[in-house]
Amino acid sequence: MTFMTRLLGAAAALGIIAVPASAETLRFSSFEPPVAHVTKEILTPWAEDVSAASDGELTIQMFAGGSLGRNPAQQLQLVEDGVADIAWVIPGYSPGRFQESTVAELPFLIPSSTAGSPAMWKMYEDGHFKGDFDKLKMLGIFVSYPNSIASRKEVTVPEDMNGLKMRAPGPTMLSALEALGSVPVGGITGPTVAESISRGLIDGTFTQWGAIETFRMGDVITHFNTAPLGATPMLVVMNKAKYDSLSDKAKAAIDKFSGATFSERFGASFDANIAKARDELLSKGTITVVEPDETQLEQWKEAVAIATQQWIEQNENGQAIHDAFVKAVAEAQGTN
C-alpha cells in the first residue's frame, strides 16, 4: 500500500474527504408486460437516460408486468402509498382524480399522439389542469393515438352501434357510447378486454392498434372502424415527497428528460408503434378495416356531439378548457 493510499484512507475514516454515497434507487411501476411497446421502448429508455444523467446519484429500476401491482387501476395508489416511486397511470381508471385531462377523451379532437401529448403538457403548464395534478410530481402527460371501434361485428355508421355492449377506457368516452345508443360498459381494464369479448360480456371496445396488439385483442375482434372517437389520457407521476428528498443533481436529471421533452418523446414513439402494429395485425387477414368516408364521418361527428356539449356543461370552466385544448393541439400539430 502506498503512502498516498494510506493517507487517503485515514482521511476518509476521519471524515476529512467526501466519500461518494450509493445511488438512490427509485421504483418505476408499469402494469404492461416488459416487452410491450410503451414499457420497453419509452418508459425503460427514459429511466435509463435519467439514471445516466444523474452521474451515479440515481438509479431508476423498472417493475413491469404488474410486479408491484397488476391492476392498471392500482398504479396511482402505489405511488401515493410509497410502494412505487414512479408509475405510468391511466386517469380513466381513477374517475374524478384528473378530471380536466378527460377533455382529451372527446371525439374528433386528437389527430395523433404526436400532436396531442405536447398539447396535454402545455395545458398543465398553462394552469388548466389543477387539483390532483398538484398533489404529485408530474413527469409526463400524454394521450394515445385516437381510439376507434374494435368489435366482433361490422360497424359502418352510427346506427350500427345501437344496442351493442361496448367498453371504453374513460368516462367521457363512455358518454360518447351512450350517445351512440350502445350499452356503455366501464370497469374493464386493457389486460382483460380480450377475455371480456371472448366471453360475450362486451361486443367490442374503443381502442387503438397498439393496445390491440399488446393485449391480444386481435384474436377476438373481426372489425375496426377508424372514426376518431376520443383519445386516452396518460400520465407518468412521481411521489412528490420522494422527489423533494432527492439531491439537486438527481432532480436535475429527472427534470432534464421530463415535461414537454417527455411528452414529445412519448408521442412520436407511440404513433410509430401504431403504424407498425396496424401493419402486423392486418397482415394476418383476420380483421376488416372500415374507413368512413366524408359523409359518414359527418354522421359520426353529429352522433357524438352531445358528449362534447355535456362535458363542457358538467366541468367547471369547461368551455375555456375545451377551447384552450383545441388551440394547443392545433399549435402542436403545426410544429410537428
C-alpha positions in Angstrom: 0.0 0.0 0.0 1.5 3.4 -1.0 1.8 6.3 1.4 -0.8 8.2 -0.6 -3.3 5.4 -0.4 -2.8 5.1 3.4 -3.2 8.9 3.7 -6.5 9.0 1.8 -7.8 6.0 3.7 -7.1 7.8 7.0 -8.6 11.0 5.8 -11.8 9.2 4.7 -12.0 7.5 8.1 -11.8 10.8 9.9 -14.4 12.4 7.6 -11.9 14.8 6.1 -12.8 14.0 2.5 -16.1 13.2 0.9 -16.9 9.6 0.1 -19.5 9.1 -2.8 -22.8 8.0 -1.5 -24.6 5.0 -3.0 -27.1 5.7 -5.7 -30.7 6.3 -4.7 -32.9 3.7 -6.3 -36.4 4.6 -7.5 -39.1 2.0 -8.2 -40.9 2.6 -11.5 -44.2 0.6 -11.9 -45.8 -0.4 -15.2 -48.8 -2.7 -15.5 -47.7 -3.6 -19.0 -45.6 -6.7 -19.9 -41.9 -5.7 -20.1 -41.9 -6.4 -23.9 -44.9 -4.2 -24.6 -44.1 -1.0 -26.6 -44.7 1.7 -24.1 -42.8 0.0 -21.3 -39.9 -1.4 -23.5 -39.4 1.5 -25.9 -40.5 4.6 -24.0 -40.5 4.2 -20.2 -37.4 1.9 -19.8 -35.2 4.1 -22.1 -36.4 7.2 -20.2 -35.4 5.6 -16.9 -32.0 4.7 -18.3 -31.4 8.2 -19.6 -32.3 9.8 -16.3 -30.1 7.3 -14.4 -27.2 8.1 -16.7 -27.6 11.8 -16.4 -27.5 11.7 -12.6 -23.8 10.8 -12.6 -24.3 7.8 -10.3 -26.6 9.5 -7.8 -29.8 7.9 -9.1 -30.9 4.5 -10.4 -34.4 4.0 -11.7 -35.5 0.4 -11.7 -38.4 -0.8 -13.8 -41.0 -3.1 -12.3 -43.0 -4.2 -15.3 -45.8 -6.7 -15.8 -47.6 -5.6 -12.6 -44.8 -6.9 -10.3 -45.7 -4.1 -7.8 -49.4 -4.2 -8.6 -51.0 -5.9 -11.6 -54.2 -3.9 -11.9 -53.8 -0.7 -14.0 -56.3 1.0 -11.7 -53.8 0.4 -8.8 -50.9 2.4 -10.2 -51.9 5.8 -8.7 -52.4 4.3 -5.3 -49.0 2.6 -5.5 -47.3 6.0 -5.8 -49.4 7.7 -3.2 -48.7 4.8 -0.7 -44.9 4.8 -1.5 -44.9 1.2 -2.8 -43.7 2.7 -6.1 -41.9 6.0 -6.5 -42.9 6.5 -10.2 -45.8 4.9 -12.2 -47.5 5.0 -15.5 -51.1 6.0 -14.8 -54.3 5.9 -16.8 -56.5 8.6 -15.3 -59.7 7.0 -16.7 -59.3 4.2 -14.1 -59.4 6.8 -11.3 -62.6 8.8 -12.2 -62.6 12.4 -10.9 -59.0 12.5 -9.9 -57.6 14.2 -13.0 -60.9 15.4 -14.4 -59.7 18.3 -16.6 -57.5 15.9 -18.6 -60.6 14.0 -19.8 -61.0 16.7 -22.4 -58.7 14.6 -24.5 -61.3 11.8 -24.5 -63.7 14.0 -26.5 -64.4 12.7 -30.0 -62.6 14.2 -33.1 -60.2 16.4 -31.1 -57.0 14.4 -31.2 -55.3 13.7 -34.6 -52.3 11.8 -33.1 -50.3 11.3 -30.0 -47.5 13.3 -31.6 -49.7 16.4 -31.5 -51.9 15.6 -28.5 -49.2 14.7 -26.0 -47.3 18.1 -26.2 -50.7 19.8 -26.1 -51.5 18.0 -22.8 -48.3 19.1 -21.2 -49.0 22.7 -22.3 -52.4 22.6 -20.7 -50.8 21.6 -17.4 -48.0 24.2 -17.8 -50.6 26.9 -18.5 -52.6 26.0 -15.4 -55.6 24.4 -17.0 -55.0 21.1 -15.3 -55.2 21.5 -11.5 -56.5 19.6 -8.4 -54.8 16.3 -8.1 -52.2 17.3 -10.7 -50.7 19.5 -8.0 -50.5 16.6 -5.4 -47.9 14.7 -7.4 -44.7 15.4 -9.3 -45.8 15.3 -12.9 -43.1 13.8 -15.1 -45.1 13.4 -18.3 -48.6 13.9 -19.6 -49.6 12.2 -22.8 -52.5 10.9 -24.9 -52.8 7.9 -27.1 -53.4 7.9 -30.8 -57.2 8.4 -31.2 -59.4 5.4 -30.2 -61.7 3.8 -32.7 -64.1 0.9 -32.7 -62.8 -2.6 -32.4 -65.6 -5.1 -32.5 -66.7 -8.6 -33.4 -69.5 -7.1 -35.5 -69.3 -4.8 -38.5 -69.8 -1.2 -37.6 -70.1 1.3 -40.5 -72.5 4.0 -39.5 -73.5 5.3 -36.0 -76.8 3.3 -36.2 -74.8 0.1 -36.2 -73.7 0.8 -32.6 -77.3 0.7 -31.3 -77.6 -1.9 -28.6 -74.0 -3.1 -28.7 -72.3 -3.7 -25.3 -69.2 -1.6 -25.7 -66.3 -0.8 -23.4 -64.2 2.4 -23.2 -61.1 3.3 -21.2 -62.5 6.5 -19.7 -65.8 8.2 -18.5 -66.1 10.7 -21.3 -65.8 8.1 -24.0 -68.4 6.1 -22.1 -70.7 9.1 -22.6 -70.0 9.0 -26.3 -71.0 5.4 -26.4 -74.3 6.2 -24.6 -74.9 8.9 -27.3 -74.5 6.3 -30.0 -77.2 4.1 -28.4 -74.7 1.5 -27.2 -74.7 -0.1 -23.7 -71.6 1.5 -22.1 -69.5 -0.9 -20.0 -66.9 0.5 -17.6 -64.5 -1.1 -15.2 -62.8 -3.4 -17.8 -59.1 -2.7 -17.9 -56.9 -3.2 -21.0 -55.5 -6.6 -20.0 -59.0 -8.1 -19.6 -60.7 -6.7 -22.7 -59.9 -9.8 -25.0 -61.3 -12.2 -22.4 -64.4 -10.0 -21.9 -65.1 -10.0 -25.7 -64.4 -13.7 -25.9 -66.9 -14.5 -23.1 -69.5 -12.3 -24.7 -69.5 -9.7 -21.9 -68.9 -7.0 -24.4 -69.2 -6.8 -28.2 -66.2 -4.5 -28.6 -64.2 -1.5 -27.3 -62.9 1.9 -28.1 -59.2 1.3 -28.6 -56.2 1.7 -30.9 -53.9 -0.7 -32.8 -51.1 -0.6 -30.2 -53.5 -1.8 -27.4 -55.0 -4.4 -29.7 -51.5 -5.9 -30.2 -50.4 -5.6 -26.6 -53.5 -7.1 -25.1 -54.1 -9.7 -27.8 -57.5 -8.3 -28.9 -56.6 -9.3 -32.5 -57.5 -12.9 -31.5 -61.2 -12.0 -30.8 -62.2 -8.9 -32.9 -63.1 -9.0 -36.5 -63.7 -5.4 -37.5 -62.1 -2.0 -36.8 -63.8 1.3 -37.7 -61.3 4.1 -37.8 -63.6 7.0 -36.8 -61.5 9.0 -34.2 -63.8 8.8 -31.1 -61.5 10.2 -28.4 -58.0 9.5 -27.1 -56.8 8.1 -23.8 -55.1 10.5 -21.3 -52.0 9.0 -19.7 -49.5 10.2 -17.0 -46.2 9.4 -15.6 -46.3 10.6 -12.0 -43.9 10.6 -9.1 -44.4 10.7 -5.3 -43.8 14.4 -4.6 -42.2 13.8 -1.2 -39.7 11.3 -2.7 -38.8 13.8 -5.4 -38.3 16.6 -2.8 -35.9 14.3 -0.9 -33.5 13.8 -3.8 -30.2 15.6 -4.3 -30.2 18.6 -6.7 -28.2 16.6 -9.2 -30.8 13.8 -9.1 -33.7 16.2 -9.5 -31.9 17.9 -12.4 -31.5 14.5 -14.2 -35.2 13.8 -13.8 -36.2 17.3 -14.9 -34.0 17.2 -18.0 -36.0 14.3 -19.5 -39.4 15.2 -18.2 -42.2 17.7 -19.0 -42.5 18.8 -22.6 -39.5 16.7 -23.6 -41.0 13.5 -22.3 -44.4 14.3 -23.9 -42.8 14.8 -27.3 -40.7 11.7 -27.0 -43.8 9.7 -26.0 -46.0 11.0 -28.8 -43.5 10.3 -31.6 -42.8 6.7 -30.4 -46.4 5.9 -29.7 -47.5 6.9 -33.2 -44.7 5.0 -34.8 -45.8 1.9 -33.0 -49.4 2.4 -34.1 -48.4 2.2 -37.7 -46.2 -0.9 -37.0 -48.9 -2.7 -35.0 -51.5 -1.9 -37.6 -49.4 -3.5 -40.4 -48.6 -6.6 -38.4 -52.2 -7.2 -37.3 -53.7 -6.6 -40.8 -51.1 -9.0 -42.3 -52.9 -11.8 -40.6 -56.0 -11.2 -42.6 -58.4 -11.6 -39.7 -59.5 -8.0 -39.2 -61.6 -6.0 -41.6 -60.9 -2.2 -41.5 -63.9 0.1 -42.1 -62.8 3.6 -43.2 -65.7 6.0 -43.0 -66.0 8.4 -46.0 -66.5 12.1 -45.5 -70.3 11.8 -45.4 -70.1 9.0 -42.8 -67.6 10.9 -40.7 -70.0 13.8 -40.5 -72.7 11.4 -39.3 -70.3 10.2 -36.6 -69.5 13.8 -35.6 -73.2 14.7 -35.3 -74.0 11.5 -33.4 -71.4 12.1 -30.7 -71.6 15.9 -30.5 -73.7 15.6 -27.3 -70.7 14.1 -25.5 -68.7 17.3 -26.0 -71.7 19.5 -25.1 -72.2 17.6 -21.8 -68.5 17.7 -20.9 -68.4 21.4 -21.3 -71.6 21.9 -19.2 -70.5 19.5 -16.5 -67.0 20.7 -15.9 -66.0 24.0 -14.2 -64.6 26.3 -16.9 -65.4 23.5 -19.4 -65.7 25.8 -22.4 -62.4 27.6 -21.6 -60.6 24.3 -21.1 -62.0 22.9 -24.3 -61.1 25.9 -26.3 -57.6 26.1 -24.9 -57.1 22.4 -25.7 -58.3 22.8 -29.3 -55.8 25.7 -29.7 -52.9 23.7 -28.0 -53.5 20.7 -30.3 -53.6 22.9 -33.4 -50.3 24.6 -32.3 -48.6 21.3 -31.6 -49.8 19.8 -34.9 -48.4 22.8 -36.7 -44.9 22.3 -35.2 -44.7 18.6 -36.0 
